[in-house]
Amino acid sequence: MGPEQLKTLLAEASPARSGDFLAGVAAESQEARVRAQRRLAETGLAEILQTPLIDPETDEVQRLILDQHDEAAFRPIAGLSVGDFRDFLLSDEASPEAISALKWALTPEMVAAVSKICRNQDLIAIARKRPVVTKFRTTVGLPGRLAVRIQPNHPTDDAKGVAASILDGLAFGCGDAVIGINPATDSPSAMRRLLDLIEELRLRLDCPVQSCVLAHVTTAIDCMSRGAPVDLVFQSIAGSEKANASFGISLSMLKEAQDAAKSLKRGTIGEDVMYFETGQGAALSADAHFGIDQQTMEARAYAVARAFDPLLVNTVVGFIGPEYLYDGKEITRAGLEDHFCGKLLGVPMGVDVCYTNHAEADQDDMDNLLTLLAVAGVNFVMGVPGSDDVMLNYQSTSYHDAAYVRRALDLKPAPEFEAWLREAGVFDDAGFLLPESDRGDAGLIARSKLLESAQ
């Protein structure tokens, strides 16, 4: 099978979504899709490995995928078909340790292929067996835990508005993944102001959190060279060299940023310093998908991510719009696929459970996906005030959504952050959010400190 034939097979086997129809690669009917899924199930993992989808001489992501592959780790599964591998992953033989041992044996195309023949429940059951744990000031990804990013965006980067949103999130027990701000202006001076704000808050409260201003990686490099308090370096990434070039980045640039951030030695319990965001449709929107379906291109982005030992990776699953994921059903499927593929590749996956206002989706769809992902063991989700991002103009999950799903599924925050929440009187001894009336002196003292920081 040649690259074009494999591209066609992967695309036609993919569950229906608007982006693949836009690209002209989707199956023409459900019957054609099922036929492709059956053929894909019979395709050998070794055949997929031997068929690069993009010429490695012209694409550094393809070269990276080939260089990452561990032939010795692959040997135990080299004789399996895609369908055989799915059966193995669902079996009791596939323990967390057994799946983890395959991290460098698997390529993005292999895990994308398996996901295409899985039901949603398969995606959940398998991903749940593959925790990926990372560390900086908190430990993210432990089983039984769910971290939350505080996303305190403001349309003008107003310090009081940002601080008030952070206060709100901390009072709900959020922030253990990161306090991450999308700046309204991508400049070193704007990034530095926001970093200084979070740093002052963190030090005043002696709070075990990490900060990130989601500016371009070159802005972060500039800030680090000037002594700014950079914890995590952010960058959007994709699954081909051309798509990454559309973001203004290369693999060497990401390595430069990682080395600079590590040299600051700001982590207390680990040195996982990178934060990446992805999303199905990113490569297609940049005309850099090379005829590959959007879900397989998304999985290729995770090969980029795992090369840099990130603390956090999340797919912003419904953000690019209904041209790529049309409705709640497609968004739900994509979120579960992305989480599954990322975890099998050893990536610390979170999901921004979200949609744009012109998509055929609503908050009930997001409630469903949030709950399914929490069952699947997602590392973290977003915490947006009121679930409505007033700067980026899209709908995500809120602080109270995080409180709901933690309570419903008996999930706790990162252990270091949980201890701080108890000490601050925000959580009870069982690790759950205390009602305001029960928070007592400790809670009032903690909140007064936060309010002081917000002035």
Sequence and secondary structure as in RCSB ss.txt:
>XXXX:A:sequence
MGPEQLKTLLAEASPARSGDFLAGVAAESQEARVRAQRRLAETGLAEILQTPLIDPETDEVQRLILDQHDEAAFR
PIAGLSVGDFRDFLLSDEASPEAISALKWALTPEMVAAVSKICRNQDLIAIARKRPVVTKFRTTVGLPGRLAVRI
QPNHPTDDAKGVAASILDGLAFGCGDAVIGINPATDSPSAMRRLLDLIEELRLRLDCPVQSCVLAHVTTAIDCMS
RGAPVDLVFQSIAGSEKANASFGISLSMLKEAQDAAKSLKRGTIGEDVMYFETGQGAALSADAHFGIDQQTMEAR
AYAVARAFDPLLVNTVVGFIGPEYLYDGKEITRAGLEDHFCGKLLGVPMGVDVCYTNHAEADQDDMDNLLTLLAV
AGVNFVMGVPGSDDVMLNYQSTSYHDAAYVRRALDLKPAPEFEAWLREAGVFDDAGFLLPESDRGDAGLIARSKL
LESAQ
>XXXX:A:secstr
  HHHHHHHHHHHS   HHHHHHT S SSHHHHHHHHHHHHTSBHHHHHT  SS TTT HHHHHHHHH  HHHHG
GGTT BHHHHHHHHHSTT  HHHHHTTTTT  HHHHHHHHHT  HHHHHHHHHT    EESSSEE  TTB EEEE
    TT  HHHHHHHHHHHHHTT  SSEEEE  SS SHHHHHHHHHHHHHHHHHHT    EEE   HHHHHHHHH
TT     EEEE  SSHHHHHHTT  HHHHHHHHHHHHHH   SS    EEEEE TTHHHHTT STT  HHHHHHH
HHHHHHTT  SEEEEETTTS TTTS BHHHHHHHHHHHHHHHHHTT  EEEE  B TTSB  HHHHHHHHHHHHH
HT SEEEE GGGEETTTTEE   HHHHHHHHHHHT B  HHHHHHHHHTTSB TTSSB  GGG HHHHHHHHHHH
HHHT 
